[in-house]
Structures are given as C-alpha cells and as structure tokens.
Amino acid sequence: MTLDEIIAELSGQGKDKDQNATKVLIREGEQLTDIAKEVEKSTKYSAEDFMAKVQDEDFLRYLVQK
C-alpha cells in the first residue's frame, strides 16, 4: 500500500467506503419504535419496513453469520 493509499483510506476516501451510507443516531434507552422513526426520517425506508426487518428471524440469523 502506498503512502497516498494509506492517506486516502484514513481520510475516508478508501474504495470500501459506502458513499450512500447514512448515519442514524441511536440514543441509549430509546425504544425500537423511536429508532424506526429516526430511520424513516433519515433514510428511504419506512418505519414499518424497519420494524418488519428487525423482527425477521431469518434476517437476524444472516446478520449473526456475517
């Protein structure tokens, strides 16, 4: 890895960084429904879609395997 590649990686310009990523702040003690509302406000996903996904056991097993 060259010095320029290291600098790019450390500054967040690496090729693995998802340019479409969105940050959602999850505060300690928030209920899942509150988090779903934040997701809906900050992303293209509805609160209902988020709630369905986090209750999908197959999806949760998939995440554990990653």
C-alpha positions as CSV (number, residue, x, y, z in Angstrom):
1,M,0.0,0.0,0.0
2,T,1.4,3.4,-1.0
3,L,1.5,6.4,1.3
4,D,-1.2,8.1,-0.9
5,E,-3.4,5.0,-0.5
6,I,-2.9,5.0,3.3
7,I,-3.8,8.6,3.5
8,A,-6.9,8.1,1.3
9,E,-8.0,5.2,3.5
10,L,-7.5,7.0,6.8
11,S,-9.3,10.1,5.5
12,G,-12.4,8.1,4.5
13,Q,-11.7,8.1,0.8
14,G,-11.0,4.4,0.5
15,K,-12.7,2.3,-2.1
16,D,-14.6,0.2,0.5
17,K,-16.5,3.2,2.0
18,D,-20.1,3.2,1.0
19,Q,-20.8,6.6,-0.5
20,N,-24.5,6.1,0.1
21,A,-24.2,5.5,3.8
22,T,-26.5,7.4,6.2
23,K,-25.8,7.9,9.9
24,V,-28.7,7.4,12.3
25,L,-28.1,8.4,15.9
26,I,-29.4,5.8,18.4
27,R,-29.6,7.2,21.9
28,E,-29.2,4.9,24.9
29,G,-32.6,3.9,26.2
30,E,-34.5,4.6,23.0
31,Q,-37.3,2.2,22.2
32,L,-37.2,0.3,18.9
33,T,-40.2,2.3,17.6
34,D,-38.3,5.6,18.3
35,I,-35.3,4.2,16.3
36,A,-37.7,3.2,13.5
37,K,-39.0,6.8,13.3
38,E,-35.4,8.1,13.1
39,V,-34.6,5.6,10.3
40,E,-37.7,6.7,8.4
41,K,-36.7,10.4,8.8
42,S,-33.1,9.8,7.7
43,T,-33.4,7.1,5.0
44,K,-35.6,5.9,2.2
45,Y,-37.0,3.2,4.4
46,S,-40.3,3.5,6.3
47,A,-40.7,2.8,10.0
48,E,-42.9,-0.1,9.1
49,D,-40.2,-1.6,6.8
50,F,-37.6,-1.2,9.5
51,M,-39.7,-2.8,12.2
52,A,-40.5,-5.7,9.9
53,K,-36.8,-6.3,9.1
54,V,-35.7,-6.2,12.7
55,Q,-38.3,-8.7,13.6
56,D,-37.4,-11.1,10.7
57,E,-35.6,-14.0,12.3
58,D,-34.0,-15.1,9.0
59,F,-32.5,-11.7,8.5
60,L,-31.2,-11.6,12.1
61,R,-29.6,-15.0,11.7
62,Y,-28.0,-13.7,8.5
63,L,-26.5,-10.7,10.4
64,V,-25.1,-13.0,13.1
65,Q,-23.4,-15.1,10.4
66,K,-21.6,-12.0,8.9
